[in-house]
Amino acid sequence: MFSTLRRILSNEEPFSEICEGVYVGGWPSCLDQFPPKNPAIIDCTCEFPRKSEFSKNGYLCIPTWDTRSPQPSEVESAVKWACRKRSQGVPVFIHCAYGHGRSVAVTCALLVALGVVDNWKDAEKLIQKRRPYIRMNSLHRTALEEWAKHRLSPLRGKVGTDVSSVIMSNSLGNK
């Protein structure tokens, strides 16, 4: 109830399209707060109920408490999953309670992996332009720094490369 009231009073849209087929937003309490084209869902909450009617194209939960951040390995798992969905032409909706913190951190990493931006800081700026009320905290930024240092997702321009070839490439000194 509080979340719905807060969203109404803020005049913020329930979700924002950041780039083609990638949406970030708050927890959808009903179908009209849902992005178009039946997207796959990455749910970054653990405090809201799961709604099976929303997950026709796939559902991944990275249960994270409000103001906390997903771990870098969880960010990596979400990025791989979302990249697979995007390669199949399925849109992806990443949400947390309001679409300001946890979901933004995961979206930053996804934008880097998709080659939309060069780094998570540029991704944050892009998201801020489309969803002005975002506010990642130091835990989100630290997790993204760690993810960026150790990520296994395909490198920009190598979206078709699988993880094992990226690991092999990196072990051979090719970065």
C-alpha positions as CSV (number, residue, x, y, z in Angstrom):
1,M,0.0,0.0,0.0
2,F,2.8,2.4,1.0
3,S,4.7,1.7,-2.2
4,T,1.6,2.4,-4.4
5,L,0.8,5.6,-2.6
6,R,4.4,6.8,-2.8
7,R,4.5,6.1,-6.6
8,I,1.2,8.0,-7.1
9,L,2.4,11.0,-5.1
10,S,5.8,11.2,-6.9
11,N,4.2,11.3,-10.4
12,E,7.0,8.9,-11.5
13,E,6.2,6.4,-14.2
14,P,6.2,2.8,-12.9
15,F,8.9,1.9,-15.4
16,S,11.3,3.5,-17.9
17,E,12.7,2.2,-21.2
18,I,16.5,2.7,-21.0
19,C,17.3,1.3,-24.5
20,E,15.4,-0.9,-26.9
21,G,13.9,-3.8,-25.0
22,V,15.5,-2.9,-21.6
23,Y,13.2,-1.5,-18.9
24,V,13.8,-0.6,-15.3
25,G,11.2,0.3,-12.7
26,G,9.4,-0.4,-9.5
27,W,7.5,-3.5,-8.4
28,P,4.4,-3.9,-10.6
29,S,1.4,-4.3,-8.4
30,C,-0.9,-4.8,-11.5
31,L,-0.6,-5.5,-15.2
32,D,-1.0,-1.8,-16.3
33,Q,2.3,-1.0,-14.4
34,F,4.1,-3.5,-16.7
35,P,6.2,-2.7,-19.7
36,P,4.8,-3.7,-23.1
37,K,5.6,-6.9,-25.1
38,N,5.5,-9.3,-22.1
39,P,9.1,-8.9,-21.0
40,A,11.2,-11.4,-19.0
41,I,11.5,-10.2,-15.4
42,I,14.5,-9.8,-13.2
43,D,13.1,-9.2,-9.7
44,C,15.6,-7.6,-7.3
45,T,13.3,-7.7,-4.3
46,C,12.7,-10.1,-1.5
47,E,10.0,-8.1,0.3
48,F,7.2,-8.3,-2.3
49,P,5.1,-11.2,-3.3
50,R,5.8,-13.0,-6.6
51,K,3.1,-12.8,-9.2
52,S,3.2,-15.8,-11.6
53,E,0.9,-14.0,-14.1
54,F,3.8,-11.6,-14.8
55,S,6.4,-14.2,-15.8
56,K,5.3,-15.7,-19.1
57,N,8.7,-15.0,-20.8
58,G,10.8,-16.0,-17.8
59,Y,11.5,-14.8,-14.3
60,L,14.7,-14.5,-12.4
61,C,14.8,-13.4,-8.7
62,I,17.9,-12.0,-7.1
63,P,16.5,-11.5,-3.6
64,T,18.0,-8.4,-2.2
65,W,16.8,-6.2,0.7
66,D,16.1,-2.6,0.1
67,T,19.2,-0.3,0.4
68,R,21.4,-3.4,-0.1
69,S,23.0,-4.5,-3.3
70,P,23.1,-7.7,-5.2
71,Q,26.5,-9.4,-4.9
72,P,28.8,-9.1,-8.0
73,S,28.2,-12.9,-8.8
74,E,24.4,-12.3,-8.7
75,V,24.8,-9.3,-10.9
76,E,26.8,-11.5,-13.3
77,S,24.1,-14.2,-13.3
78,A,21.4,-11.6,-14.0
79,V,23.4,-10.1,-16.8
80,K,24.0,-13.5,-18.5
81,W,20.3,-14.4,-18.2
82,A,19.2,-11.0,-19.6
83,C,21.7,-11.2,-22.5
84,R,20.2,-14.6,-23.4
85,K,16.7,-13.2,-23.3
86,R,17.7,-10.2,-25.4
87,S,19.4,-12.4,-28.0
88,Q,16.1,-14.2,-28.4
89,G,14.4,-10.9,-29.0
90,V,12.6,-10.9,-25.6
91,P,12.5,-7.6,-23.7
92,V,13.7,-7.5,-20.1
93,F,12.2,-5.7,-17.2
94,I,14.4,-5.3,-14.2
95,H,12.7,-4.1,-11.0
96,C,13.1,-3.5,-7.3
97,A,10.7,-1.6,-5.0
98,Y,10.8,1.7,-6.8
99,G,13.3,1.3,-9.7
100,H,15.9,3.5,-8.0
101,G,18.7,1.4,-6.5
102,R,19.0,-2.4,-6.7
103,S,17.4,-2.7,-10.2
104,V,19.5,0.3,-11.5
105,A,22.7,-1.5,-10.4
106,V,21.8,-4.6,-12.4
107,T,20.7,-2.5,-15.4
108,C,24.0,-0.7,-15.4
109,A,25.8,-4.0,-15.7
110,L,23.4,-5.2,-18.4
111,L,24.0,-2.0,-20.5
112,V,27.7,-2.6,-20.4
113,A,27.4,-6.2,-21.4
114,L,25.0,-5.3,-24.3
115,G,27.6,-2.8,-25.5
116,V,25.2,0.2,-25.1
117,V,27.8,2.0,-22.9
118,D,31.5,1.4,-22.1
119,N,31.2,1.3,-18.3
120,W,28.7,1.2,-15.5
121,K,29.3,4.9,-14.7
122,D,28.2,5.9,-18.2
123,A,25.2,3.5,-17.8
124,E,24.2,5.3,-14.6
125,K,24.2,8.6,-16.4
126,L,22.1,7.2,-19.2
127,I,19.6,5.7,-16.8
128,Q,19.5,9.0,-14.9
129,K,18.4,10.8,-18.1
130,R,15.5,8.4,-18.6
131,R,14.6,7.9,-14.9
132,P,15.6,11.0,-13.0
133,Y,14.8,9.8,-9.4
134,I,17.4,7.0,-9.3
135,R,19.8,6.9,-6.4
136,M,22.3,4.2,-6.2
137,N,24.2,4.1,-2.9
138,S,27.8,3.1,-2.1
139,L,26.9,-0.6,-1.8
140,H,25.5,-0.6,-5.3
141,R,28.6,1.2,-6.7
142,T,31.0,-1.1,-4.8
143,A,29.3,-4.2,-6.2
144,L,29.5,-2.7,-9.7
145,E,33.2,-2.0,-9.3
146,E,33.8,-5.6,-8.2
147,W,31.6,-6.9,-11.0
148,A,33.5,-4.8,-13.6
149,K,36.9,-6.1,-12.4
150,H,35.9,-9.8,-12.4
151,R,33.1,-10.0,-14.9
152,L,32.7,-13.0,-17.2
153,S,30.0,-11.6,-19.5
154,P,30.9,-11.2,-23.1
155,L,33.1,-8.2,-23.8
156,R,31.8,-5.4,-25.8
157,G,31.8,-6.3,-29.5
158,K,31.9,-10.0,-28.6
159,V,28.3,-10.6,-27.7
160,G,28.3,-14.0,-29.5
161,T,31.3,-15.2,-27.5
162,D,30.5,-17.8,-24.8
163,V,31.8,-17.6,-21.2
164,S,34.4,-20.3,-21.6
165,S,36.0,-18.6,-24.6
166,V,36.2,-15.3,-22.7
167,I,37.9,-17.1,-19.8
168,M,40.3,-18.8,-22.2
169,S,40.9,-15.5,-24.0
170,N,41.7,-13.7,-20.8
171,S,44.0,-16.5,-19.6
172,L,45.9,-16.1,-22.8
173,G,46.4,-12.4,-22.2
174,N,43.8,-11.2,-24.7
175,K,41.5,-8.7,-23.1
